[in-house]
């Protein structure tokens, strides 16, 4: 649930693309490091989920050069619009999940 608030806050600051990506990366690494002990203690982070996470990380790292090249070619306005689309998608998912649960 920290993603919508943090991405919205950083997007509102209208940072340069490189600063935005660096800031959000540091934020999520810090949050993850803090959450790992709690997830282990609660039994949420299992070996299977950990391995899937590592696999997802490999895919992300492999795709980063493509994203960097694409990002360098996109105007700043497009980047902002993509971030807003991501935020709207997250908000829609939260809304639908809430409706389905209740």
ZALO-870217 format. One record per atom (N, C-alpha, C): x, y negated, z negated. Coordinates in Angstrom, 1 decimal, always signed. Last residue first. Layout:
N
      c1      c2      c3
       X       Y       Z
...
END
This chain:
102
      c1      c2      c3
   -16.0    +7.1    +0.2
   -17.2    +6.8    -0.6
   -18.4    +7.2    +0.0
   -14.2    +7.9    +2.1
   -14.0    +8.4    +0.7
   -15.3    +8.2    -0.1
   -14.8    +6.5    +4.3
   -14.9    +7.9    +4.4
   -14.9    +8.6    +3.0
   -14.3    +3.8    +3.6
   -15.7    +4.3    +3.9
   -15.9    +5.8    +3.9
   -11.6    +4.0    +3.2
   -12.4    +3.6    +2.1
   -13.9    +4.1    +2.3
   -10.7    +4.6    +5.7
   -10.4    +5.5    +4.7
   -11.3    +5.3    +3.5
   -11.5    +2.2    +7.0
   -12.1    +3.4    +7.4
   -11.9    +4.5    +6.3
    -9.7    +0.3    +5.6
   -11.2    +0.2    +5.6
   -11.9    +1.5    +5.9
    -7.2    +1.3    +6.3
    -7.6    +1.3    +4.9
    -9.1    +1.1    +4.8
    -7.4    +1.0    +9.1
    -7.2    +2.3    +8.6
    -7.6    +2.3    +7.1
    -7.5    -1.8    +9.3
    -8.6    -1.0    +9.8
    -8.6    +0.4    +9.2
    -5.0    -2.5    +8.2
    -6.3    -2.9    +7.6
    -7.4    -2.1    +8.0
    -3.4    -1.4   +10.2
    -3.3    -0.9    +8.8
    -4.6    -1.3    +8.1
    -4.2    -3.0   +12.4
    -4.3    -1.5   +12.4
    -4.3    -0.9   +11.0
    -3.4    -5.5   +11.6
    -4.8    -5.2   +11.8
    -5.1    -3.7   +11.8
    -0.6    -5.1   +11.5
    -1.3    -5.4   +10.3
    -2.8    -5.1   +10.4
    -0.1    -4.6   +14.3
    +0.2    -3.6   +13.3
    -0.6    -3.8   +12.0
    -0.9    -7.1   +15.2
    -1.6    -5.9   +15.7
    -1.4    -4.8   +14.7
    +1.1    -8.7   +14.1
    -0.3    -8.9   +13.7
    -1.2    -7.7   +14.1
    +3.3    -7.7   +15.4
    +3.3    -7.5   +14.0
    +1.8    -7.7   +13.5
    +2.7    -8.5   +18.0
    +2.8    -7.1   +17.7
    +2.7    -6.8   +16.2
    +2.8   -11.3   +17.7
    +1.5   -10.6   +18.0
    +1.5    -9.1   +17.7
    +5.6   -11.6   +17.2
    +4.6   -12.0   +16.2
    +3.2   -11.3   +16.4
    +6.5   -10.7   +19.7
    +6.9   -10.0   +18.5
    +5.9   -10.3   +17.4
    +5.4   -12.7   +21.3
    +5.0   -11.3   +21.5
    +5.3   -10.5   +20.3
    +7.0   -14.9   +20.4
    +5.5   -14.9   +20.3
    +4.9   -13.5   +20.4
    +9.5   -14.3   +21.3
    +9.2   -14.3   +19.9
    +7.7   -14.2   +19.6
    +9.5   -12.1   +24.2
    +9.5   -13.4   +23.6
    +9.1   -13.3   +22.1
   +11.6    -9.2   +24.6
   +10.3    -9.8   +24.3
   +10.4   -11.2   +23.7
   +14.2    -8.4   +24.8
   +13.6    -8.9   +26.0
   +12.2    -9.5   +25.7
   +14.9    -7.5   +22.3
   +15.7    -8.6   +22.8
   +15.0    -9.2   +24.1
   +13.1    -5.3   +22.0
   +12.9    -6.5   +21.2
   +13.7    -7.7   +21.7
   +14.3    -3.5   +23.8
   +13.0    -4.0   +24.1
   +12.7    -5.3   +23.3
   +16.6    -3.0   +22.4
   +16.7    -3.5   +23.7
   +15.4    -4.1   +24.1
   +15.5    -2.0   +20.0
   +16.4    -3.2   +19.9
   +16.5    -3.8   +21.3
   +14.2    +0.3   +20.8
   +13.5    -0.8   +20.2
   +14.2    -2.1   +20.2
   +16.4    +1.8   +21.6
   +15.4    +1.5   +22.6
   +14.6    +0.3   +22.1
   +17.7    +2.1   +19.2
   +18.4    +1.4   +20.2
   +17.4    +1.0   +21.3
   +15.7    +3.7   +17.7
   +16.1    +2.3   +17.3
   +16.8    +1.5   +18.4
   +15.3    +6.3   +18.2
   +14.5    +5.4   +18.9
   +14.9    +3.9   +18.7
   +16.9    +7.6   +16.3
   +17.2    +7.8   +17.7
   +16.5    +6.8   +18.6
   +15.7    +6.8   +13.9
   +17.1    +6.4   +14.2
   +17.4    +6.5   +15.7
   +13.3    +8.2   +14.2
   +13.3    +6.7   +14.1
   +14.7    +6.2   +14.5
   +14.1   +10.9   +14.2
   +13.4   +10.3   +15.3
   +13.5    +8.8   +15.3
   +15.3   +10.9   +11.6
   +16.1   +11.2   +12.8
   +15.5   +10.6   +14.0
   +13.0   +10.5   +10.0
   +14.1    +9.5   +10.0
   +15.0    +9.7   +11.2
   +11.6   +12.8   +10.5
   +11.0   +11.5   +11.0
   +12.1   +10.5   +11.0
   +13.3   +14.6    +9.2
   +13.0   +14.8   +10.6
   +12.5   +13.4   +11.2
   +13.0   +13.7    +6.6
   +14.3   +13.6    +7.2
   +14.2   +13.7    +8.7
   +10.3   +14.3    +6.2
   +10.8   +12.9    +6.1
   +12.1   +12.7    +6.8
   +10.4   +17.0    +6.3
    +9.6   +16.3    +7.3
   +10.1   +14.8    +7.3
   +11.9   +17.4    +3.9
   +12.4   +17.8    +5.2
   +11.7   +17.2    +6.4
   +10.1   +16.4    +2.0
   +11.4   +15.8    +2.1
   +12.0   +16.2    +3.5
    +8.0   +18.3    +2.3
    +7.8   +16.9    +2.7
    +9.1   +16.1    +2.8
    +9.4   +20.6    +1.4
    +8.8   +20.5    +2.7
    +8.6   +19.1    +3.2
   +10.0   +19.9    -1.3
   +11.0   +20.1    -0.3
   +10.5   +20.0    +1.1
    +7.8   +17.1    -2.2
    +8.2   +18.5    -2.2
    +9.3   +18.7    -1.3
    +6.5   +14.7    -3.9
    +7.7   +14.8    -3.0
    +8.2   +16.3    -3.1
    +4.6   +15.2    -5.9
    +4.2   +14.7    -4.5
    +5.3   +14.9    -3.5
    +5.2   +15.6    -8.5
    +5.1   +16.8    -7.6
    +4.6   +16.5    -6.2
    +5.8   +13.6   -10.1
    +4.4   +13.9    -9.9
    +4.1   +15.1    -9.0
    +8.6   +13.5    -9.9
    +8.0   +13.8   -11.2
    +6.5   +14.2   -11.1
    +8.8   +12.6    -7.3
    +9.4   +13.9    -7.7
    +8.7   +14.4    -9.0
    +7.7   +10.1    -7.4
    +7.1   +11.1    -6.5
    +7.6   +12.5    -6.9
    +9.4    +8.9    -9.3
    +8.0    +9.1    -9.6
    +7.4   +10.1    -8.7
   +11.9    +8.9    -7.8
   +11.8    +9.6    -9.1
   +10.3    +9.9    -9.5
   +11.1    +7.3    -5.4
   +11.5    +8.7    -5.4
   +11.4    +9.4    -6.7
   +10.6    +4.6    -5.8
    +9.5    +5.5    -5.9
    +9.9    +7.0    -5.9
   +13.1    +3.3    -5.6
   +12.3    +3.2    -6.9
   +11.2    +4.2    -6.9
   +13.6    +3.8    -2.9
   +14.6    +4.3    -4.0
   +13.9    +4.3    -5.3
   +11.5    +2.5    -1.7
   +11.6    +4.0    -1.6
   +12.5    +4.5    -2.7
   +12.1    -0.2    -2.2
   +10.9    +0.4    -2.7
   +10.9    +1.9    -2.7
   +14.5    -0.4    -0.8
   +14.5    -0.6    -2.2
   +13.2    +0.0    -2.9
   +13.6    +0.1    +1.8
   +14.7    +1.0    +1.2
   +14.6    +0.8    -0.3
   +11.9    -2.1    +2.2
   +11.4    -0.7    +2.1
   +12.4    +0.3    +1.6
   +13.7    -4.3    +2.0
   +12.5    -4.2    +1.1
   +12.1    -2.7    +1.0
   +15.4    -3.8    +4.1
   +15.9    -3.8    +2.8
   +14.8    -3.6    +1.8
   +13.5    -4.1    +6.2
   +14.3    -2.9    +6.0
   +14.8    -2.8    +4.6
   +12.7    -6.7    +6.0
   +11.7    -5.7    +5.8
   +12.4    -4.3    +5.5
   +15.1    -8.0    +6.6
   +14.4    -8.2    +5.3
   +13.5    -7.1    +5.0
   +15.7    -7.2    +9.2
   +16.6    -6.9    +8.1
   +15.9    -7.0    +6.8
   +13.4    -8.2   +10.6
   +13.7    -6.7   +10.6
   +14.7    -6.4    +9.4
   +13.7   -11.0   +10.1
   +12.5   -10.2    +9.7
   +12.8    -8.8    +9.6
   +16.2   -11.5   +11.3
   +16.0   -11.7    +9.9
   +14.8   -10.9    +9.3
   +15.5   -10.9   +14.0
   +16.6   -10.2   +13.3
   +16.5   -10.3   +11.8
   +13.4   -12.8   +14.5
   +13.2   -11.4   +14.6
   +14.3   -10.6   +13.8
   +13.2   -15.4   +12.1
   +13.7   -14.9   +13.3
   +13.5   -13.4   +13.3
   +10.1   -15.9   +10.2
   +11.5   -15.6   +10.3
   +11.9   -15.2   +11.7
    +7.6   -16.8    +9.3
    +8.0   -17.1   +10.6
    +9.5   -17.0   +10.8
    +6.3   -16.2    +7.0
    +7.5   -17.1    +6.8
    +8.1   -17.4    +8.2
    +4.3   -14.4    +7.7
    +3.9   -15.8    +7.5
    +5.1   -16.8    +7.3
    +5.9   -12.1    +7.7
    +5.4   -12.7    +9.0
    +5.0   -14.1    +8.8
    +6.2   -11.7    +5.0
    +7.4   -12.0    +5.8
    +7.0   -12.6    +7.2
    +3.5   -11.2    +4.2
    +4.3   -12.3    +3.6
    +5.4   -12.7    +4.5
    +2.8    -9.0    +5.8
    +2.1   -10.3    +6.0
    +2.9   -11.4    +5.4
    +4.6    -7.1    +4.8
    +4.7    -7.5    +6.2
    +4.0    -8.8    +6.4
    +3.7    -7.0    +2.1
    +5.0    -7.4    +2.4
    +5.2    -7.9    +3.9
    +1.0    -6.1    +2.4
    +1.3    -7.4    +1.7
    +2.7    -7.9    +2.1
    +1.2    -3.7    +3.9
    +0.4    -4.8    +4.4
    +0.8    -6.1    +3.7
    +3.1    -2.1    +2.2
    +3.4    -2.5    +3.6
    +2.5    -3.7    +4.0
    +2.2    -1.1    -0.1
    +3.0    -2.3    -0.2
    +3.3    -2.9    +1.2
    +0.8    +1.2    +0.0
    +0.0    +0.0    +0.0
    +0.9    -1.3    +0.0
END
